[in-house]
């Protein structure tokens, strides 16, 4: 738990993060963005629109850039997504078998891995939500599923980007004066953690 001293709260960390994102060299920013969504068009657009006044503006621009991808560009970004794991400990073998079969059926039908954003769900709900999403979306026709998958990819990229801003803000030294008697390194930063979204194609 980070120490909530002056200049060390979550909003301060996010503010530092957007400042770091705005001023970092373009090549580094592109690399960060490509970890959020493997689309050079998407990443280049966000780099070109810097500086952003705040994280909300960055996330809105990310959404707009996702919507503006051409079908072939969107398909390439979806094709670049890779399965994630491992599964949580203690998952019954029957559930894993059902999940594996559903993923295989999805990939056979649509020719790509299943992408779903689980940012709004607790980790202990991810398996059930993934399986429900797979079963529900297997009934889509290819055109319907392209629309659904593209929106899930947009949401996944948005979540990764928000976590990226928080992470680089947490890693940036806080230059806010600490007041008399406070050491520069007296605060704690949260663990940066991965930027990846907890979506669970397997």
C-alpha positions as CSV (number, residue, x, y, z in Angstrom):
1,X,0.0,0.0,0.0
2,X,1.6,3.3,-1.0
3,X,2.1,5.9,1.6
4,X,-0.4,8.7,0.9
5,X,1.8,11.6,1.7
6,X,1.7,14.9,-0.1
7,X,2.3,14.3,-3.8
8,X,2.3,10.5,-3.5
9,X,-1.4,9.7,-4.0
10,X,-2.9,7.9,-7.1
11,X,-3.8,11.1,-8.9
12,X,-0.3,12.4,-8.5
13,X,1.1,9.2,-9.9
14,X,-1.2,9.3,-12.9
15,X,-0.3,13.0,-13.5
16,X,3.4,12.1,-13.5
17,X,2.7,9.3,-15.8
18,X,1.1,11.4,-18.5
19,X,4.0,13.9,-18.2
20,X,6.5,11.1,-18.7
21,X,4.5,9.8,-21.7
22,X,4.4,13.3,-23.3
23,X,8.1,14.0,-23.0
24,X,9.6,10.5,-23.6
25,X,11.4,10.0,-27.0
26,X,9.1,9.0,-29.8
27,X,10.7,5.6,-30.4
28,X,10.3,4.7,-26.7
29,X,6.7,5.9,-26.7
30,X,5.9,3.8,-29.8
31,X,7.4,0.7,-28.2
32,X,5.2,1.3,-25.1
33,X,2.1,1.7,-27.2
34,X,2.8,-1.4,-29.3
35,X,2.8,-3.4,-26.1
36,X,-0.8,-2.1,-25.7
37,X,-2.0,-2.7,-29.2
38,X,0.1,-4.2,-32.0
39,X,-0.8,-1.6,-34.6
40,X,1.8,0.8,-35.9
41,X,-0.9,3.0,-37.3
42,X,-2.6,3.2,-33.9
43,X,0.7,3.8,-32.0
44,X,2.0,6.4,-34.5
45,X,-1.3,8.4,-34.3
46,X,-1.0,8.6,-30.5
47,X,2.7,9.6,-30.6
48,X,1.9,12.3,-33.2
49,X,-0.9,13.8,-31.1
50,X,1.3,14.4,-28.0
51,X,1.2,16.3,-25.6
52,X,-2.0,15.2,-23.9
53,X,-3.4,17.3,-21.1
54,X,-4.4,14.3,-19.0
55,X,-4.9,10.6,-19.1
56,X,-8.6,10.9,-20.1
57,X,-7.5,12.8,-23.2
58,X,-5.0,10.1,-24.0
59,X,-7.5,7.3,-23.5
60,X,-10.1,9.1,-25.7
61,X,-7.6,9.5,-28.4
62,X,-6.7,5.8,-28.1
63,X,-10.4,5.0,-28.6
64,X,-10.7,7.2,-31.6
65,X,-7.6,5.8,-33.1
66,X,-9.0,2.3,-32.6
67,X,-12.3,3.2,-34.3
68,X,-10.5,4.7,-37.2
69,X,-8.4,1.6,-38.1
70,X,-9.2,0.2,-41.5
71,X,-10.6,-3.3,-41.5
72,X,-7.3,-4.8,-42.7
73,X,-5.4,-2.9,-40.0
74,X,-7.8,-4.0,-37.3
75,X,-7.6,-7.6,-38.5
76,X,-3.8,-7.4,-38.3
77,X,-3.9,-6.1,-34.8
78,X,-6.3,-8.9,-33.7
79,X,-4.1,-11.5,-35.4
80,X,-1.1,-10.2,-33.4
81,X,-2.8,-11.0,-30.1
82,X,-1.4,-14.0,-28.3
83,X,-2.8,-16.4,-25.8
84,X,-2.2,-15.6,-22.1
85,X,-1.8,-17.7,-19.1
86,X,-1.2,-19.4,-16.8
87,X,-4.6,-20.3,-15.3
88,X,-5.3,-19.5,-11.7
89,X,-4.4,-22.3,-9.3
90,X,-7.1,-24.8,-8.3
91,X,-9.1,-24.6,-11.6
92,X,-10.9,-27.9,-12.0
93,X,-9.6,-30.0,-14.9
94,X,-13.1,-30.2,-16.4
95,X,-13.3,-26.4,-16.6
96,X,-9.9,-26.3,-18.3
97,X,-11.0,-28.9,-20.8
98,X,-14.2,-27.0,-21.6
99,X,-12.2,-23.8,-22.0
100,X,-9.7,-25.4,-24.3
101,X,-12.4,-26.9,-26.4
102,X,-14.2,-23.6,-26.7
103,X,-11.0,-21.8,-27.7
104,X,-10.3,-24.4,-30.3
105,X,-13.8,-24.1,-31.7
106,X,-13.5,-20.3,-31.8
107,X,-10.1,-20.4,-33.6
108,X,-11.5,-22.9,-36.1
109,X,-14.5,-20.8,-36.8
110,X,-12.9,-17.3,-37.0
111,X,-9.2,-18.0,-37.6
112,X,-7.8,-16.1,-34.7
113,X,-7.4,-16.2,-30.9
114,X,-10.3,-15.1,-28.8
115,X,-9.9,-11.6,-27.3
116,X,-12.0,-10.4,-24.4
117,X,-11.5,-7.5,-22.0
118,X,-12.0,-8.5,-18.4
119,X,-11.0,-5.3,-16.7
120,X,-14.5,-4.9,-15.1
121,X,-14.4,-8.3,-13.5
122,X,-12.5,-9.7,-10.5
123,X,-9.8,-12.2,-11.2
124,X,-11.8,-15.1,-9.7
125,X,-14.5,-14.3,-12.3
126,X,-12.2,-14.4,-15.3
127,X,-12.5,-18.0,-16.2
128,X,-16.3,-18.1,-16.1
129,X,-16.5,-14.8,-18.0
130,X,-14.1,-16.1,-20.7
131,X,-16.0,-19.3,-21.1
132,X,-19.4,-17.5,-21.2
133,X,-18.0,-15.1,-23.8
134,X,-16.6,-17.9,-25.9
135,X,-19.9,-19.8,-25.9
136,X,-21.9,-16.7,-26.7
137,X,-19.8,-15.3,-29.4
138,X,-19.4,-18.7,-31.2
139,X,-23.0,-18.1,-32.4
140,X,-22.0,-14.8,-34.2
141,X,-21.6,-14.8,-37.9
142,X,-18.1,-13.7,-39.1
143,X,-19.2,-10.1,-39.7
144,X,-20.8,-9.7,-36.3
145,X,-17.8,-11.2,-34.6
146,X,-15.4,-8.9,-36.4
147,X,-17.3,-6.0,-34.8
148,X,-17.4,-7.5,-31.4
149,X,-13.7,-8.6,-31.5
150,X,-12.6,-5.1,-32.6
151,X,-14.4,-3.5,-29.7
152,X,-12.9,-6.0,-27.2
153,X,-9.5,-5.2,-28.6
154,X,-10.2,-1.4,-28.2
155,X,-11.1,-2.0,-24.6
156,X,-8.1,-4.3,-24.0
157,X,-5.8,-1.6,-25.5
158,X,-7.4,1.1,-23.4
159,X,-6.9,-0.9,-20.2
160,X,-3.3,-1.6,-21.0
161,X,-2.6,2.0,-21.8
162,X,-4.2,3.2,-18.5
163,X,-2.0,0.7,-16.6
164,X,1.1,1.9,-18.6
165,X,0.5,5.5,-17.6
166,X,0.1,4.5,-13.9
167,X,3.3,2.4,-14.1
168,X,5.5,5.0,-15.6
169,X,4.2,7.5,-13.2
170,X,5.0,5.3,-10.3
171,X,8.5,4.8,-11.6
172,X,9.1,8.5,-12.0
173,X,10.7,10.3,-9.0
174,X,8.3,12.6,-7.2
175,X,9.8,16.1,-7.2
176,X,7.0,17.5,-5.0
177,X,8.6,19.1,-1.8
178,X,8.2,16.7,1.1
179,X,8.3,19.4,3.8
180,X,10.8,19.7,6.7
181,X,12.1,16.6,8.2
182,X,10.9,14.3,5.3
183,X,13.5,12.4,3.3
184,X,13.3,12.3,-0.5
185,X,12.9,8.5,-0.5
186,X,10.5,8.2,2.5
187,X,7.5,7.2,0.3
188,X,6.8,3.9,-1.3
189,X,5.6,3.3,-4.8
190,X,3.3,0.4,-5.7
191,X,4.7,-2.5,-7.7
192,X,4.6,-1.5,-11.3
193,X,3.3,-4.9,-12.4
194,X,2.5,-5.9,-16.0
195,X,0.8,-3.5,-18.4
196,X,-1.1,-6.4,-19.9
197,X,-4.8,-6.7,-19.6
198,X,-6.2,-9.7,-17.8
199,X,-8.0,-11.0,-20.9
200,X,-7.6,-14.8,-21.1
201,X,-7.3,-16.4,-24.5
202,X,-5.7,-19.8,-23.9
